C-alpha cells in the first residue's frame, strides 16, 4: 500500500464513489471524465447498462479546449439533451476527481439549466 501511484489512488476513490452512486432510466448517473485537454460527460442508466446522452468539449457545438468555460458549455449541452430525453433529475458522479474547477463548473451549469442533482 505504500507504493500506490496516483492512478491507483484515483481508482480506489472512483470505486468507492461507484458503490454509493447508481443511475436509473428516470435518474441517470452523470459521469464526468476529465482529461488534460478535454472534458467528457455521459448520462448512464446503470440498470440497463447503456448511455442515454453524452457531450464533450470535442463536440462541434463547443469545439474548444477543456477549460472552465468549455466545461460550462458542456454542462449546458448535456442538460439540454437530457431535458429533450425527458429526464429531470440526475445523480452526479465526479469520477474520482475533486469537486473543483471544471467538474464543479459542469455541475453548476447542469443546475442552472434546470436539472436537479
N, C-alpha and C positions, 0 to 999 in steps of 0.2 A: 504494500500500500504506500510505502514511502517513495516509490518510483513512479507514481502516477503522472501522466502527462496532462496538459490542458485538455486535450481531446478526450481522455478518459474521464476527467472531472466533469466536463460538459455532458458526456454521455450518461453519467450517473445522475446528474441533475435532471436531464431530459427524461430519463426513465422514471424518476421519482415524480415528476410532474404528470407523466402519462398514466401513472397508477391512479391519479385522482381526477383527471380530465378525460371525459368521453363525450363524443359527439353523436347526435341522432339526426334523423332527417328534419325534425322540427327545430332542433337546436344544434347545428353542426359545430364541430371544433374548428376554430380559426387558427390554423397552424402557420407560424411565421418562421421563415428561414432567412438568415442574414448572412450574405457573403461579403467579401471585401468590396466588390464593385456594385452589387445589386441587392435587391430585397424581394422576396417572393412570399406570397400569401395564398393559402388554399383553405377552402371550407370543406371539411371532410365529414362524411357520415360514417362513423366507425361501425355501426351495426351492419350496414350493407357493404362496407369496405370500399366506398367509392368517393371520388372527389366531386362535389357539387359545382363549385365555381373556383376560379383561380385568377390571380393577377400578379404582375411583377413590374419592376422598373424597366424591364426589357420590352413591355407591350408597346404597340405602335401609338397608343393614345398618350403614353407618358414619355417613352424614349429618352431617358436621361440616366444620369448616374444614380447610385443608390444612396443619395444623401437624404437629409430630413425632409426637404421639400418634395422629393420624389416619393418618399415614404407616405407623406400626407396624400399625395395624388393616388398612390396605390391603395391606401385605405379607403378613400372615397370611391374609387373604381370598384373594389371588391364589395363594398357596401351596396352600391347601386346594382351590381349583378345579383347580389343576394336578395335584395328587395324585389327585383324582377322575377326571381325564382320563388318568391312568396315566403321568405324567411324573415322573421322579426327579431329573433334572439340568437346569439352565438356564445360559445364557450371559448375563451381566449387561451391559446397555447403559445407561450413565448419561446418555446423551443430550446430551453436551457440557457438562454442568454438573459442578461439583466433587463428588467423593465425600465428602459432608459433610452434616450436618444431616438433612433429610428423605430425601435419596437414600440415605444410609447407614442410616437407620432402616428403610427398606424392605428393603435387603439383609440386615440383621441379622434382621428378622422372618421373612424367607424361609428363612434358615439355621436359625433356631430352630424353624420348622415342619417341618424335616426334609429340605428340598431341598438339593441340592449345587450351589453356584455355582462 
